[in-house]
Amino acid sequence: MADAASRLKGLVEQLLGTPLPLRIRAWDGSLAGPPAAPTLVVRNRRALRHLLWKPGELGLARAWVAGDLDIDGDLYAALDLLSGLIWERGEDARTLGQALREPEFRSAVRGLITLAGLPLPPAAPPEEARRPRRGLHTKRSDRRAISHHYDVGNDFYEIVLGPSMVYSCAYWPAPPPEGTLEQAQRDKLELVCHKLALRPGQRLLDVGCGWGSMAVHAAREHGADIVGITLSQEQAAFARKRVADEGLTDRVEIRVQDYRDVTDGPYDAISSIGMAEHVGSERYLEYATVLHRLLKPGGRLLNHQIARRPQRDETAYHVDAFIDAYVFPDGELAPVGTTVSNLERAGFEVRDLEAIREHYALTLRAWVARLEADWDRAAGLTSPGRARVWRLYMAASALAFEHNRIGVNQILAVKTPASGASGLPLRTRTWN
């Protein structure tokens, strides 16, 4: 009988209908596939059972998070090869139902069942989000989703993000090693402040303030008075200590508060950096309307947000299974045109859009490098499964930005008064 790796390689190629570009190492130590390729390590039969009970991305994710699947070699190269087989097969790819009607596909599934041995389905890893299906993007469900993502330990995030503690796309002057993550994050915060034209004494609302980086920078460097809001208790505790350590408690207030509950406007400016992805399509117009109401006439909004490519049939869009289960529960991405339309419907005048997609790829690669360099401590601070989630998520996202599958944009919008005076200079790109 053939060894496990050879059998598995043949069955996977039957299922995919194409040669497998990765090498496979199976639980019995056997190897099969191109010798120079990255190696997919199948540590045990349970990895196959994850895939058989949850075919597709969720099964792969469960096997990866549980440690039953791994990659030896260049993770980015392996994911790039896998993406062409699994995640980029296009809108015309076979559905599972269509595939199951094909005798060769059914034969391969039977072969996998024989190879895996099929007892009860394996338990989902404890890192998988569990929440009710009803009540999407209520205040309660949003608090639960934010807690799942951010309340995993500030020490863990310090390893990944570095001393800046900024969890959004940096703004690089040059790729590493010429540019550093810390400088690029400072440049991003300064870019936002310049676009908002912050001046001493102005009131800034920082929606989704994270660990307080934008609030501290705007208060310290521009003399603004800041209200930062987050739904994460751990972020708020860290940000408050940071504000106190900087001696800025008279200028910065950090609240655990939903944006829908903010009532103390008007503000001169609003920053929303990497937060709107959590809002959801059904709530986005409400989000934009609330921010418009909280601004004074002539006030500016800087909305920094990840965008996906539009689909031919937008009703077919679904949230990525791995990200929904392990990273951003209930998170949604929208095409940038949809975001602009919603901001305009809420009453904003959109004045500038800067696409900085390549900058996020550089940022994610820097975060992955930091995580890998301190892997044992990172896994000990949270869990090995959680660390594996972040390594896979960030590496795959870096490739998605590099290949233009997703992008990130800074949108500058103004609550232009009835007079039509936007308050912007004739040449707005002075910050570049």
N, C-alpha and C positions, 0 to 999 in steps of 0.2 A: 504493500500500500504506500502511496506517495506520502511524503512528510506533510506536516500541517501547513507550512508556509506555501508549498507548491499547490496543495489542494485549495487553500484559501485564495491564492492569486488567481487560479483558474476560475473559481466560482465568482469572484468579484468582477473579473473581466466579462464573464457571461452576463452578469447583471447590468453592467455599464455599457456593454456592447462596444468596448474599445480597450486597447492595451492599457494596463496600469503603469503609470510612469514612475511609481515609487517602488522601492524595495520593501519586502515584508520580512520581519522577524517574528516568528510565532513562539508560543509558550513552550514548545519542545526544543527551542534553540535553533530550529531550521530556518534557512534563508532562501528567498526566491525573489527574482526581479533584477533590474539593471544594477550592477555593482556600484556604479558611481553616484547613484541617485540617493536622496535622503531616504531614511528607513522608517517605515511605519511599524512601530513595535506593538504587537498584539500580545499583551502579557498573560492573558488567560481566556478561557472559553466564555467567561461572563461578558467580555467585550462584544462577542457575537450575539449573545442573548439580548444585550441592550439594543442592538440594531434590529434584531428580529421582532422584538416586542414593540419598539418605537422606530419604525423605518424612517430614514431621513435624518435631518439635522439634529433633532432632539435626541435620537438614539446615539449619534456620534458624540454629541455634547455630554451626555450622561457617562459614556464610556471614558471620555477624556477627563472629565472632572473627577470621576472615581479613581483615576489612575490606571484603568484597564487598557487604555490606548496611550501611546506616547510617540514622540518623534525623536529619532537620533539624527543629528546633522543639522543643516540650516533650516530653522523653523519657517522662515519667510519663503524659501525656495519650495519647501514641502507644501505650504499652504497655497502658494501660487499654482503649483501643479494640481492640487486637489480642487481648487476653485473652478478650474476649467471643466472638471468632471462632475462636480456636485452643485456649486452655487451659481455657475454662469451658463447653464445649459439652455437658457433662453426661455421665452414665453411659449415657444412651440414644443418644448420638451415633453416626453411622455409623462402622464400622470401615473401614479402607482396603480390605479385601477386599470388603465390601458395596458400597462406592462404586465399585470397579472393575467391578462388574457392571452399572453404569448407563451407557448409551450416551453421555449428555452428559458425564459425568465422564471417560470414556475419550477422548472427542473433545478435551476441554480438555487432558488430558495429552499427546496427540499434538501439539496446538498449542504447548505449552510446549517439547516436544522440538524442534520445528521452529525455534522462536525461540531456544532455547539453543544449538543445534548440539550434538551429543552425542558427544564423543570419550570417552576413558577417564575414569573417575570422578576428580574432583579429590582431591588428597591432603588428609587431615585436618590441621588446623593443629597445629603442634608443641606447643601448650599443652594438647592433649587428653590425658587420662590414658590410659596403656596398661598394662594389667595382666592377668595370667591370670584366667580366669573361675572357677578352682577355688580353694578355700581362703579363703572369705569370712570375715573377722573372725578370722583367726589372728593371732598376735602379729606375724608377719612382714608380712602384708597390711595390718594396721592401721598399722604403722610406715611402710609405703610410702604409704598414703593420707594420713596426717598430713603426711608430708614433701611430698607434692604440694601440699597446701593451704597449709602454713605456711612451708616453706623456700623462699620466693620473694624474700627480702630484707627484713631488718628496716627498712631505710630506706624501702622502699615502704610497709610497714605504718604507719610513723610518719606519713607523709603522710595516709593514710586515717583512722587512728584518733586522731591527735593525741597530745599529750604524755602522756596517761594510759595509752596503750597497752593499753586494755581492749577485747577483742574479744568483747563480748557486750552484751546489751541494757542501756542506761543506765536510770536511774530519775529522771525529769524532774520538777522542782518546778513547771515551767510550760513551755509550748512556747517555742522560740526566737522572738524575740530575748531574751525575759525570762529564760529558762533557757539555760545554756551546756552544751556537751557535757562539758567538763571537770568542772563541778560535778555534772552528772547522773551521771557515772561514779563520782565520789567518793561521792555519795549512795547509789549501788547497792552499792558495797563496804561502806559503813557499815551499810546495811540488812542485808546478809548477816551481818556481825559481830554485830549486835544480835539477829538471829534465832537465831544460834548461842550467844548469851550468852557470848562470849569474855571470859576474864579473864586477868590476867597469870600466866604460867607454864603455862597449858594447852597441850596439843599439838593442833595442827590439821594435818590432811592436806588439801592442796589438789590435787584430782585434775584434771589438765588445766590446769596452772597458767599456761599462756601465757607472757607476757613478765614475769611476776612481780608484777603489780599487786596482786592480792589478798594474796599472801604479804607483800609490803612493807607494805601498809596494816594488816594484822592484827598484824604484829610492832610496827610503829611506833606505832600508835594504841591498841592493846589489850594490848601486852606478851606476846602469845602466842608460842610456839615453833612454827615452821612447817616442814613438809616439803612441798615443791611438786614434782609429777611431771609430765613431759611426754614425748612421743615425738619432739619436734622438737629437733634439735641447735641450730638457729639460735635458737629461743626460749630454750633453756636457757642458751646463751652470753650472750644479752642480759640475761636475768633475773639470772644470777650477777653480772654487772658492775653491774647496778642495785642488787643487794643490797649489794655491796661499797661502792659509792658512798654508800649510805645508812648505812654503818657497822653493818650488821645481820647480819654473817656469823656471829655467835655465836648468832643466833636463827632464821636462815632457811637451810635446805639445799635446793638445787635439784637434782633428779635427772632423768636421762634414763631413764625406767623405765615399764614397763607396770603398770597398776593391779593386774593379776593376779600380779605379782611382789613386791608390797609385803608384807613379813612382820614388820615391827617395830611392830605394834600392841601394846597398844590405844591409840587416840587419843581425846581428849576430844570432838573434833568433826571433821567432814569437810565440805568445800565442794566441790561439783562444778558449775561454772558454765560452761554452753555446751559441755560435753564429752560428755554422754550421747548426743547425736545421732549420735556416731561408733560407738556400741557395737553397734548392730544388734539386731533383734528376737530372733534366735536366741541371743544372748549376754546379753540384758538381765537375766534372772533371775540368771545367774552374776555379772554386775556388781553387782547389788543385794546378793547373798549375800556377795560379797567385802567390800563396804563395811560390811555388818552385822557381819561377823566382825572387822573392824579397829577397830570402836568399842568402848569400854568400856561396861558397863551404865549406862544413863542418858545416853549420848552422843547427840549430835544430828547429823543429816545435813541439809544444805541443798542440794537438787537443783534447779538452774535449767536449764530445758530447753524447747526449741521443741516444739510439738505440732501435729499436723494434725487436721483434722476426721475423724471416723469415716466409713467407707463402709458402704453397705448390704451389700455383699459384701466383707469384709475380705481375702478371698483374691485379689481383683482388684487390690489395691494394688501399685503398682510405683513404683520410685524415678524421679523426674523425670530425663529423659534428659540435659538440659543440665547440671543440677547434678551428676549422677553422672559425666559425662565431663569437666567442666571445673572444678568447684568442690569438692565433697565426695565423692570416690570412695568408694563403699560406704556412704555415710551413709544413715540411715533415720530417718523421723519416725514417731511412734506417737501415737494419741489419748491425751489426758491420763489417761483412765480406765484404759487399759492400763498406763500407767506406775505409777499408784497401786496397781493390783492386783499388779504385780510386786514393788513395794516391800513390800507387805503379805505376800506369799508368802514373801519373804526373811526376814520376822520383824519388820519395822519397824511401829511405830504411826504412821500419818500424822496429824499434828496440825493442819496448816494448809496451805492452797493459796491463793496469791495470783496472779491472772491479771493480767499487765501488758502485754497485747498492743499497746495504743496506744503504749506507751513504746518498743517496738522499731521501730515505724514512724518515730517521730521520730529515733531513733538512726540508722537507715539513711539517712534523708534528710540528716542531718548528715554522715555519711561520704561520701555521693555528692557533696555540695557541696564537701567538702575535696578529693576526688579531681579533680573538674572544675576547681577553682581552681588546681591545680598539675599539670595534665594532662601537659604535656611532660616535666617532671622525673619524674613517676610512670612514664610509659611508657618513659623512658630507663633507669630503675632496674631494670625487669624486662623487659617487651617490650610493644609496642603491643597485641598480642593479649591478653596477660594483663590489661593495664589495661582493655581492652574487656570481658573476662570479668567483672571486678569491677564495672564501671559497670552492666552489664546485670543482673547477679545482685542487686546491692544495690537498684537501682531497682525491679525486679520484685518483690523480697521486701518492700520497703516497701508496695507496693500490696497484696500478699497479706495482710499484717498489717492494713492499713487496712480491707480488705473481709472480714475474718474467715475467710479461707481457711486461715490458720494462726494459731497463738497462741504465747504463751510464758508459762510458769508457774514460780513458785518454790514448791517443795514442802518443807515442814519435816517431817522424820520423826525419831522417837526410837527408840533401842534400849531400850525400856521393860523394866526388870527384872521378875523374877517377883513382886515385892511390888506391882507396879502403880503405883509412884510415878514419874511421868514427869519430875518436876523442873520442869515448866512452870508459870507463874503461872495463876491462874484466868482472868484476862483476858489472852489472849496478844497481842492486837493493840496492845500498848503501843508498838511501834516506829512506828506511824503517828501 
